[in-house]
Amino acid sequence: MKQFLTILTAILFTGILFAQVDTPFDKSAFKEDKDGLKEAVKNIEQGDKFYLAQPFADYKSALPFYEKAYSFNPNNAELNYKIGMCYINTNFRTRSLPYFEKAVKLNPAVNPELKYYLGYSYHLHKKWDDAIKYYNEYASQNANVKGSNVELLKEATKKIAECKSGKKLEQTPVRVFIDNMGANINTEYPEYCMIMNADGSEIYFTSRRNTTTGGGIDEINGGYFEDIFHAKKEGNGWSKATNLGAPINTKGHDATVALSPDGSKMLVYIDDKGDGNIYESIRTGDAWSKPKKMDDIICSPYHESSAWYSNDGKRLYFVSSRPIPGSKDKMEKDKDIYYVTWDPVKKKWDNLVRLPDNINTPYHEDGLFIHPDGKTIYFSSKGHNSIGGYDVFYTELRPDGTFMDPINMGTPINTPDDDVFFVVTASGRYGYMTSFREDGMGEKDLYKVTFLGEEKKPMLNSEDILLAGLDVIIAEKAVEPIISNRRGELALLKGTVYDDKTRKPIHAYIELIDNVKGESLAEFESDPVTGKFLVSLPAGKNYGIAVKSDGYLFHSENFDIPKGADYQEYNKDVYMKKIEIGEVIVLRNIFYDLAKYSLRPESKTELDRLIKLMNDNPTLKIQISGHTDSRGSDESNKELSKNRAKEVVDYLIKAGIAANRLTSEGYGEEQLIFSDADIAKLKTTKEKEAAHQENRRTEFKIISK
């Protein structure tokens, strides 16, 4: 027994000797290595100069000095706390955890804020319960202590709520793949704030690379100045990103903000010596104009950091730290989301509106993206049910002008760290985001998010498989295919406008009309150099498309995109015809009821456009012709087409066009665009019906000018 106690005492004594204790940088602790101690103390003093710098601590510069001292003595609570603080204030926040853990073991009272930051480190690692424990301990120990950090106490309460939100959302993660965009886009330097056109064929983003224009270094964070880079879609990947150059990039900070859906306008952020503002650049071919500062209603004396165009170009949403309009408070506040409306008469943005309080919170909102569907708005917020830092949310603009309560995009899209600059392709299938991940290529990287949709339950195949040599029947499981994210139902119409004879690209105006309401929804332009255009068509409307250019006859198209329709892309090149004798134009937005010849109200806008053409060219004479498909009898088709053409002529005469300038003819099925033989070769019913639709048409032909 005595021998056993002796052994036990020896074990306990040995444990005490080797237990970690808070070891000071003092001669008494390092009698045998005075030179090493001297060097370590010198490194701490050097690190403290950066750590305690005013007005901004330089944690990044302090860290190497502290780490050298740490290699000499890793068992000092204060040094562990300082290294933890250096990491928690860089993009490598998660590396702070072991240092805070060690500091609290060595001396829990080394700093009154230690347990808050230990809780924050656990929070970043999604160790929700551990984080809540230390947030609570920090709050209980400091709540009634004179001189405590009141703001940090409030933050602890908020972060406890974030942890509870994280625990809940993590139970039902979103089904997504998240993939690094690769070495053609990302580097060892930070890449962030990616913007793209509606079809996702080209992207722009901000990077702090060592090739920045002018080679400037930011004095505050030690990083290179921001520049904007560009890449295009190539197969399943991306071209090598290149610096966009002048006049977009300057010797100062230049950052991406937004891109119009057709890629013709870009918003960029310029620091303006601390008064951050939004500028606009216009694209012509591959060249960008010198950025011009936006209207004063947008660019205030406060900070404007993010913005995005609506799909029709009539609204501009943006983020600002300005005081709430109408309030007496003139102090800068947490950032909110606003919008302004384009005034076509005054030719400027007007009517400032702050989004309601179910969108804006008492905390920061930022990172706006307006989906091409015209109703879905993505943004990041530190409020709502965030799980930490900025989280990505989405809301929808209802037909009555109100906004749906925001929905958290969930995990793994959102993390306890900042998640911002989230953009989604028009199809809703892919998203892109900025994220810092330990396995990334740099401080921040750009990532692709593939939405997998809701998980489908396995279905048993009706036929069982009998394996040779076995007496058991194995039922084969057939899993339904992945379904895409359906948020944002719409179609994209894209193509190039050409001169019909020269086949050279031309500049044209493209008007978008709601045929049912007879309203002009938006007007776009084709690129003056390339002739290219891209138009977003949100689901739920019968669209008339009118393409106009000086000296040319108008060209019309019709796209009926019903509510709930699947995402589609239409590639449609437009060949514009000059006002010359013999030219024929199809009026694609003239509508009749089935087997009837009376004009439907949706035809009015197209007819009014034809009336304007006749009034602008008072000597023009035209023939209106009606055509049917090959289904039905020759006699009935002939009669129907003749009556339809006459109905159009009668409408024009009632509108004041002289009868001697108009003739009509019905050709029935005599002039088919697609013959029955052509249609028989088509594979699907949809393709065949589209061909019949092309045959059913109303045209006008120039007889004299």
C-alpha positions in Angstrom: 0.0 0.0 0.0 2.8 2.4 0.9 4.6 1.6 -2.3 1.3 2.3 -4.3 0.9 5.7 -2.6 4.5 6.6 -3.4 4.0 5.8 -7.1 0.7 7.7 -7.2 2.4 10.8 -5.6 5.1 10.6 -8.1 2.6 10.5 -11.0 0.7 13.5 -9.6 3.9 15.4 -9.1 5.0 14.7 -12.6 1.6 15.8 -14.0 2.0 19.1 -12.1 5.5 19.6 -13.5 4.3 19.1 -17.1 1.0 20.8 -16.8 0.7 24.0 -18.8 1.0 27.1 -16.7 0.9 30.8 -17.7 4.6 31.4 -18.2 5.7 35.1 -18.2 8.4 36.4 -20.5 10.6 36.8 -17.4 14.2 36.0 -16.4 13.0 33.8 -13.6 11.3 31.5 -16.1 14.2 31.4 -18.6 17.4 31.6 -16.6 19.3 29.4 -19.0 18.3 31.2 -22.2 18.7 34.9 -21.6 19.5 35.7 -25.3 16.4 33.8 -26.5 14.3 35.7 -24.0 15.7 39.0 -25.0 14.9 38.3 -28.7 11.4 37.1 -27.8 10.7 40.3 -25.8 12.0 42.4 -28.6 9.6 40.7 -31.0 6.6 41.2 -28.7 7.5 44.9 -28.4 7.7 45.2 -32.2 4.4 43.4 -32.6 2.8 45.7 -30.0 3.6 48.7 -32.1 1.4 47.4 -34.9 -1.2 45.8 -32.5 -1.7 49.0 -30.6 -1.3 51.4 -33.6 -3.7 54.3 -33.9 -6.2 55.0 -35.4 -6.2 51.4 -36.9 -4.5 48.4 -35.5 -2.3 46.5 -38.0 -3.0 42.9 -37.0 -1.5 41.5 -40.2 1.9 43.1 -39.5 1.9 42.3 -35.8 1.3 38.6 -36.3 4.8 37.5 -37.6 6.5 39.1 -34.6 4.1 37.5 -32.1 4.6 34.1 -33.8 8.4 34.4 -33.4 7.9 35.1 -29.7 5.4 32.2 -29.5 8.0 29.7 -30.9 10.2 30.6 -27.9 7.4 30.5 -25.3 4.0 29.1 -26.3 2.6 29.0 -22.8 1.9 32.7 -22.2 -1.8 33.5 -21.9 -1.5 37.2 -23.1 0.5 36.2 -26.2 -2.0 33.5 -27.1 -4.8 36.0 -26.7 -3.0 38.6 -28.9 -2.3 36.0 -31.7 -5.9 34.9 -31.5 -6.9 38.5 -31.9 -4.6 39.0 -34.9 -6.2 36.0 -36.7 -9.8 36.9 -35.7 -9.2 40.3 -37.4 -7.9 38.9 -40.7 -9.5 36.7 -43.4 -8.1 33.7 -41.6 -10.4 34.0 -38.6 -10.9 30.3 -38.0 -7.2 30.0 -37.2 -7.8 31.9 -34.0 -9.5 29.0 -32.1 -6.5 27.1 -30.7 -4.9 30.3 -29.4 -8.0 31.4 -27.6 -8.5 27.9 -26.2 -5.0 27.8 -24.9 -5.3 31.4 -23.4 -8.4 30.4 -21.5 -6.7 27.3 -20.1 -3.6 29.2 -19.1 -5.4 32.2 -17.5 -9.2 32.8 -18.0 -8.8 36.3 -16.6 -6.0 37.4 -18.9 -8.5 39.7 -20.7 -12.1 40.5 -19.9 -13.1 40.0 -23.5 -11.3 36.6 -24.0 -14.5 34.5 -23.5 -16.4 36.6 -26.1 -13.7 35.9 -28.7 -13.4 32.3 -27.8 -17.2 32.0 -28.3 -16.8 33.8 -31.6 -14.1 31.3 -32.7 -16.3 28.4 -31.8 -19.1 30.2 -33.7 -16.9 30.4 -36.9 -16.3 26.6 -36.6 -20.1 26.0 -36.3 -19.6 24.6 -32.8 -22.9 26.2 -31.8 -23.2 25.0 -28.2 -19.6 25.8 -27.2 -20.1 29.3 -28.7 -23.3 29.9 -26.8 -21.6 28.7 -23.6 -18.8 31.2 -23.8 -21.0 34.1 -25.1 -23.1 33.5 -22.0 -20.1 33.3 -19.7 -18.7 36.6 -21.1 -22.1 38.3 -20.7 -22.7 37.1 -17.1 -19.1 38.0 -16.0 -19.2 41.5 -17.5 -22.8 42.7 -17.5 -22.6 44.6 -14.2 -18.8 45.4 -14.3 -18.1 49.1 -14.5 -16.2 50.0 -17.7 -17.3 46.9 -19.6 -17.6 47.1 -23.4 -21.4 47.8 -23.8 -21.4 47.3 -27.6 -19.6 43.9 -27.2 -22.2 42.8 -24.6 -25.0 43.7 -27.1 -23.1 41.8 -29.8 -22.8 38.7 -27.6 -26.6 38.7 -27.2 -27.0 38.9 -31.0 -24.5 36.2 -31.6 -26.3 33.8 -29.3 -29.4 34.3 -31.5 -27.2 33.7 -34.6 -25.9 30.4 -33.2 -29.5 29.2 -32.5 -30.4 30.2 -36.0 -27.4 28.3 -37.3 -28.4 25.1 -35.4 -31.9 25.3 -36.8 -30.9 25.9 -40.5 -28.2 23.3 -40.4 -30.8 20.7 -39.8 -32.2 21.2 -43.3 -29.3 22.2 -45.5 -29.8 23.3 -49.1 -29.0 20.7 -51.7 -26.2 22.4 -53.7 -22.7 21.7 -55.0 -20.2 24.5 -54.2 -17.1 24.5 -56.4 -14.1 26.8 -56.7 -14.1 28.6 -60.1 -10.5 27.5 -60.7 -7.1 28.9 -61.6 -8.4 30.9 -64.6 -10.4 33.1 -62.2 -8.9 32.8 -58.7 -5.3 33.5 -57.5 -3.4 33.7 -54.2 -4.8 37.2 -53.9 -8.4 38.1 -53.0 -11.1 37.8 -55.6 -14.7 39.0 -54.9 -17.9 40.8 -55.9 -18.5 38.9 -59.2 -21.1 40.4 -61.5 -22.4 38.9 -64.8 -24.8 39.5 -67.6 -28.2 37.7 -67.6 -27.2 34.6 -69.5 -23.9 34.2 -67.5 -21.7 34.3 -70.6 -19.4 36.9 -69.3 -18.3 38.0 -65.8 -16.4 40.8 -64.1 -15.0 40.8 -60.6 -12.7 42.7 -58.2 -9.3 41.5 -57.3 -6.3 42.9 -55.3 -3.5 41.3 -57.4 0.1 42.4 -57.6 -0.6 43.4 -61.2 -3.0 46.2 -60.1 -2.9 49.4 -62.2 -0.3 51.7 -60.7 0.9 49.1 -58.2 -0.5 50.9 -55.2 -0.6 49.5 -51.7 -3.5 50.2 -49.3 -2.0 51.7 -46.1 -4.8 50.4 -43.9 -4.8 46.7 -44.8 -1.5 46.3 -46.7 -3.2 44.8 -49.7 -2.8 45.9 -53.3 -5.4 48.4 -54.7 -8.5 47.0 -56.2 -8.9 46.5 -60.0 -11.6 45.0 -62.2 -11.0 41.8 -64.2 -13.0 40.2 -67.0 -13.6 36.6 -68.3 -15.9 34.9 -70.8 -17.6 31.5 -70.8 -15.6 28.9 -72.7 -17.3 25.5 -72.9 -17.8 24.3 -69.3 -15.1 26.7 -68.0 -13.9 30.2 -68.2 -11.3 32.1 -70.2 -8.2 33.4 -68.4 -9.3 36.5 -66.5 -7.7 39.7 -67.7 -7.4 43.2 -66.3 -10.0 45.4 -67.8 -7.6 48.3 -68.1 -8.3 52.0 -68.6 -10.5 53.9 -68.5 -12.3 51.6 -65.9 -9.2 50.8 -63.9 -7.2 53.7 -62.5 -4.3 54.1 -60.0 -6.8 54.1 -57.2 -9.4 51.6 -56.0 -11.8 50.4 -58.7 -14.4 47.8 -57.8 -17.3 46.0 -59.5 -20.8 47.0 -58.4 -23.3 45.9 -61.1 -23.9 44.9 -64.7 -27.0 45.5 -66.7 -28.7 42.3 -67.8 -27.6 42.8 -71.5 -24.1 43.7 -70.4 -24.2 47.2 -71.9 -23.8 49.2 -68.7 -21.5 48.7 -65.7 -21.6 50.3 -62.3 -18.3 50.7 -60.5 -17.3 51.8 -57.1 -14.8 54.6 -56.7 -13.4 55.5 -53.3 -13.4 59.3 -53.9 -11.0 59.9 -51.0 -13.1 58.1 -48.5 -16.5 59.3 -49.8 -17.4 56.1 -51.7 -19.6 56.7 -54.7 -21.1 54.7 -57.6 -20.1 55.5 -61.2 -21.5 54.3 -64.6 -19.7 53.2 -67.7 -21.3 52.5 -71.1 -20.1 49.7 -73.4 -19.6 50.1 -77.2 -18.4 46.9 -78.7 -15.5 45.8 -76.4 -14.7 49.3 -75.3 -16.0 50.9 -72.0 -16.5 54.6 -71.6 -14.8 56.6 -68.8 -17.0 56.1 -65.7 -19.4 59.0 -64.9 -20.6 59.7 -61.4 -24.3 58.9 -60.8 -26.9 61.5 -60.0 -26.7 63.2 -56.6 -29.9 61.5 -55.5 -27.8 58.3 -55.5 -24.3 59.6 -54.6 -24.7 61.3 -51.2 -22.1 62.6 -48.8 -22.5 59.2 -47.2 -21.2 55.7 -48.3 -22.8 54.0 -51.3 -21.4 50.5 -51.8 -23.7 48.3 -53.8 -26.3 48.7 -56.5 -28.1 46.8 -59.3 -30.3 47.6 -62.3 -33.9 46.2 -62.5 -34.5 44.0 -65.5 -36.4 46.7 -67.4 -33.8 49.4 -66.5 -36.5 51.6 -64.9 -35.3 51.2 -61.4 -31.9 51.3 -59.8 -31.6 49.7 -56.4 -28.6 50.7 -54.2 -27.2 50.5 -50.7 -26.4 53.6 -48.7 -25.4 54.5 -45.1 -27.3 57.8 -45.3 -29.8 58.8 -42.5 -33.4 57.6 -43.1 -35.0 60.2 -45.4 -37.2 62.6 -43.4 -35.5 61.9 -40.0 -33.8 64.6 -38.0 -30.8 62.4 -37.5 -27.9 63.4 -39.8 -25.4 60.9 -38.5 -24.2 58.0 -40.7 -26.0 54.8 -39.9 -25.9 51.1 -40.8 -26.5 50.6 -44.5 -30.0 50.2 -46.0 -31.4 49.4 -49.4 -33.0 52.1 -51.5 -34.3 52.5 -55.1 -34.8 55.3 -57.5 -36.8 55.4 -60.7 -35.7 56.6 -64.1 -37.6 59.7 -65.3 -37.6 59.6 -69.2 -38.6 63.3 -69.4 -36.0 64.7 -67.1 -33.5 62.1 -68.2 -32.3 61.4 -64.7 -33.0 59.2 -61.7 -35.7 60.5 -59.3 -38.1 59.6 -56.5 -35.9 58.1 -53.8 -37.6 55.2 -51.9 -36.2 53.3 -48.9 -37.2 49.6 -48.8 -39.6 48.8 -45.9 -38.5 47.6 -42.5 -39.3 44.0 -43.3 -36.3 44.2 -45.7 -34.0 46.8 -44.0 -33.0 45.9 -40.4 -31.1 47.9 -37.7 -28.0 46.2 -39.0 -26.1 46.4 -42.3 -27.6 45.3 -45.6 -25.3 45.0 -48.7 -24.4 43.0 -51.7 -27.5 43.6 -53.9 -28.5 41.5 -56.9 -31.7 41.9 -58.9 -32.6 38.8 -60.8 -33.6 39.1 -64.5 -37.0 37.7 -63.6 -37.9 41.3 -62.4 -39.1 40.2 -59.0 -36.5 38.3 -57.1 -34.0 40.4 -55.1 -30.9 38.8 -53.5 -29.0 40.7 -50.8 -26.8 40.1 -47.8 -27.7 41.2 -44.3 -26.4 41.0 -40.7 -29.9 41.1 -39.5 -33.0 38.8 -39.9 -32.1 35.3 -39.0 -28.4 35.5 -39.9 -26.2 32.7 -38.7 -23.2 35.0 -38.4 -21.8 38.0 -40.2 -23.5 38.8 -43.5 -25.9 36.1 -44.7 -27.5 35.9 -48.2 -31.3 36.3 -48.3 -33.8 36.7 -51.1 -37.2 38.4 -51.3 -39.7 38.9 -54.0 -41.4 42.0 -55.2 -45.2 41.3 -55.3 -47.5 42.6 -58.1 -49.0 45.1 -55.5 -45.5 46.6 -54.9 -44.9 45.1 -51.5 -42.0 42.9 -50.6 -42.1 39.3 -49.3 -40.4 38.7 -46.0 -36.8 37.7 -46.7 -35.8 34.0 -46.7 -32.3 32.9 -45.6 -30.6 31.0 -48.4 -29.5 28.4 -45.8 -26.4 26.3 -45.3 -24.0 25.5 -46.8 -24.4 28.7 -48.9 -24.4 30.8 -45.7 -21.7 30.3 -43.0 -21.0 32.0 -39.7 -18.6 34.3 -41.6 -19.5 37.0 -44.1 -21.4 35.7 -47.2 -22.0 38.5 -49.8 -22.1 39.3 -53.5 -24.4 36.4 -54.4 -25.6 36.4 -58.1 -27.8 33.9 -59.9 -28.1 33.0 -63.6 -31.3 33.8 -65.4 -32.2 30.0 -65.4 -32.0 29.9 -61.6 -29.8 26.8 -61.8 -26.4 28.4 -60.9 -25.3 30.9 -58.5 -21.9 32.5 -57.8 -20.6 33.8 -54.6 -17.6 35.2 -52.8 -16.3 33.0 -50.0 -13.2 32.4 -47.8 -12.6 28.7 -47.4 -9.5 27.0 -45.9 -9.0 24.9 -49.1 -9.3 27.9 -51.4 -6.6 29.5 -53.5 -6.4 32.8 -51.8 -7.8 35.0 -49.1 -11.2 35.2 -50.9 -12.2 33.1 -53.9 -15.1 33.0 -56.3 -17.3 29.9 -56.1 -19.9 28.4 -58.3 -23.1 27.1 -56.6 -25.2 24.5 -58.4 -28.7 24.2 -57.1 -29.9 20.6 -57.0 -33.5 21.2 -56.0 -35.6 19.2 -53.6 -34.5 15.6 -53.0 -36.7 13.1 -54.7 -37.6 9.8 -53.0 -36.2 6.7 -54.8 -38.8 4.9 -57.0 -38.8 1.1 -57.3 -38.5 0.0 -60.9 -41.4 -2.1 -62.1 -39.1 -4.7 -63.3 -37.0 -6.7 -60.8 -33.5 -7.9 -61.7 -32.7 -11.6 -61.2 -29.0 -12.1 -60.8 -27.7 -15.3 -62.2 -26.6 -17.8 -59.6 -28.7 -16.1 -56.8 -32.0 -17.3 -55.5 -33.1 -13.8 -54.3 -34.7 -11.0 -56.3 -33.0 -7.6 -56.0 -35.3 -4.5 -56.6 -33.4 -1.9 -58.6 -33.7 1.7 -57.3 -34.1 4.4 -59.9 -33.6 7.8 -58.5 -35.4 10.6 -60.3 -33.2 13.1 -62.1 -32.0 16.3 -60.4 -34.5 19.1 -60.7 -33.4 22.7 -61.2 -34.1 25.6 -59.0 -37.3 27.2 -60.4 -37.0 30.5 -58.7 -37.1 33.3 -61.4 -39.2 31.9 -64.3 -38.4 33.8 -67.5 -37.0 33.6 -71.0 -34.0 35.4 -72.5 -34.2 36.7 -76.1 -30.7 37.4 -77.6 -29.3 37.8 -81.0 -27.8 40.4 -83.4 -29.5 43.1 -85.5 -28.2 43.2 -89.1 -28.9 45.1 -92.3 -30.9 42.6 -94.4 -28.8 43.2 -97.6 -25.3 44.0 -96.4 -25.5 41.6 -93.4 -23.6 44.1 -91.4 -24.5 44.8 -87.7 -26.6 47.9 -87.1 -27.6 50.0 -84.1 -31.3 49.5 -83.3 -33.9 50.3 -80.5 -35.8 47.3 -79.2 -39.2 48.1 -77.5 -40.8 45.6 -75.2 -44.6 45.7 -75.1 -47.3 44.0 -73.0 -49.7 43.1 -75.8 -52.6 42.5 -73.4 -52.4 45.9 -71.6 -51.0 47.7 -74.6 -48.2 49.1 -72.5 -44.6 49.8 -73.3 -42.6 47.9 -70.7 -39.1 48.8 -71.6 -36.7 49.9 -74.3 -33.3 48.6 -75.0 -30.6 49.2 -77.6 -28.5 46.8 -79.7 -24.7 47.4 -79.4 -23.8 50.2 -81.9 -20.7 48.2 -83.0 -21.7 44.5 -82.8 -25.4 44.8 -83.2 -25.9 42.3 -80.3 -28.8 42.5 -77.9 -30.2 40.6 -74.9 -33.7 41.1 -73.5 -35.2 39.5 -70.3 -38.8 38.3 -70.6 -40.2 37.5 -67.1 -43.0 34.9 -67.2 -46.6 35.8 -67.2 -47.0 38.1 -70.2 -47.7 38.1 -74.0 -44.8 40.1 -75.3 -44.6 42.2 -78.5 -41.1 42.9 -79.6 -40.5 45.8 -81.9 -37.1 46.5 -83.4 -36.6 50.0 -84.9 -33.8 51.8 -86.6 -33.6 55.0 -88.6 -34.2 54.4 -92.3 -35.5 50.9 -91.8 -38.9 49.3 -91.6 -39.8 48.1 -88.1 -39.4 44.4 -87.3 -41.8 42.6 -84.9 -41.7 39.4 -82.9 -44.1 37.8 -80.5 -43.3 35.8 -77.4 -46.1 34.5 -75.2 -44.4 33.4 -71.9 -47.1 32.0 -69.6 -46.9 32.1 -65.8 -44.9 29.1 -64.5 -43.2 28.4 -67.9 -39.8 26.7 -67.8 -36.7 28.8 -68.4 -35.9 29.2 -72.1 -33.3 31.0 -74.2 -34.3 32.2 -77.7 -31.6 33.0 -80.2 -33.1 35.3 -82.8 -31.0 37.3 -85.3 -33.0 40.2 -86.8 -32.5 41.4 -90.4 -33.8 44.9 -90.9 -35.2 45.9 -94.2 -35.0 49.4 -95.7 -38.1 51.2 -96.9 -37.9 50.0 -100.5 -40.5 48.8 -103.0 -41.1 45.1 -102.8 -40.0 44.6 -99.2 -42.3 42.4 -97.1 -42.7 42.6 -93.3 -44.4 40.0 -91.1 -46.7 41.6 -88.5 -46.2 39.0 -85.7 -48.3 40.8 -83.2 -51.6 40.8 -85.1 -54.0 38.4 -83.3 -57.3 36.8 -84.2 -59.5 34.3 -82.4 -59.4 30.7 -83.8 -61.1 30.4 -87.2 -62.3 34.1 -86.9 -61.2 37.3 -88.6 -62.1 40.0 -86.0 -59.0 41.6 -84.6 -58.2 40.9 -80.9 -57.4 43.9 -78.6 -53.8 42.7 -78.3 -53.2 43.7 -82.0 -53.6 47.4 -81.3 -50.0 48.3 -80.5 -48.7 46.6 -83.7 -51.4 48.3 -85.8 -50.6 51.7 -84.2 -47.0 51.1 -85.1 -48.0 50.5 -88.8 -50.1 53.7 -88.7 -47.1 55.7 -87.5 -45.0 54.3 -90.4 -47.7 55.3 -92.9 -48.0 58.8 -91.3 -44.2 59.2 -91.3 -44.0 58.3 -94.9 -47.1 59.9 -96.4 -46.5 58.7 -100.0 -46.1 55.0 -99.0 -48.6 52.5 -100.4 -48.8 49.0 -99.1 -50.6 45.7 -99.5 -51.9 43.8 -96.5 -51.9 40.1 -97.0 -53.3 37.2 -94.9 -51.9 33.7 -94.8 -53.0 30.4 -93.2 -51.4 27.1 -92.5 -52.2 24.0 -94.6 -54.8 22.6 -92.3 -58.4 23.0 -93.3 -59.9 23.2 -96.8 -58.4 25.5 -99.5 -61.7 27.4 -99.8 -62.1 28.1 -96.2 -58.4 29.1 -95.7 -58.6 31.4 -98.7 -61.8 33.1 -97.4 -60.5 33.4 -93.9 -57.2 35.0 -94.9 -58.9 37.4 -97.2 -61.3 38.6 -94.4 -58.4 39.0 -92.0 -56.4 41.1 -94.4 -59.5 43.3 -95.0 -60.0 43.7 -91.3 -56.6 45.2 -91.0 -57.1 47.6 -93.9 -60.5 48.7 -92.4 -58.7 49.5 -89.1 -56.1 51.6 -90.8 -58.7 53.5 -92.8 -60.6 54.3 -89.6 -57.4 55.6 -88.1 -57.1 58.1 -90.9 -55.0 56.4 -93.5 -56.3 57.1 -97.0 -58.0 54.1 -98.6 -56.1 54.6 -101.9 -52.8 53.8 -100.1 -54.1 50.4 -99.0 -55.0 47.1 -100.7 -55.6 43.7 -99.2 -55.3 40.1 -100.4 -55.9 36.7 -98.9 -53.5 33.9 -100.0 -54.7 31.1 -97.8 -52.2 28.3 -97.9 -50.7 29.3 -101.2 -47.5 30.9 -99.8 -46.4 28.6 -97.0 -43.1 29.3 -95.3 -42.9 25.6 -94.2 -44.3 23.0 -96.6 -46.1 19.9 -95.3 -43.0 17.9 -96.3 -40.8 20.3 -94.2 -43.1 19.9 -91.2 -43.2 16.1 -91.5 -39.4 16.0 -91.0 -39.6 17.9 -87.7 -39.2 15.6 -84.6 -41.5 17.1 -81.9 -45.1 18.2 -81.8 -43.8 21.5 -80.4 -41.6 22.1 -83.4 -44.4 21.2 -85.8 -46.8 23.5 -84.2 -44.2 26.3 -84.3 -43.9 25.8 -88.0 -47.7 26.0 -88.5 -47.6 29.2 -86.5 -45.0 30.7 -88.9 -47.3 29.9 -91.8 -50.3 31.7 -90.1 -49.3 35.3 -90.5 -50.3 38.8 -91.6 -47.9 40.7 -93.8 -47.5 44.1 -95.4 -45.7 44.7 -98.7 -44.5 48.0 -100.0 -46.2 48.7 -103.4 -44.8 52.2 -104.0 -43.0 55.0 -102.0 
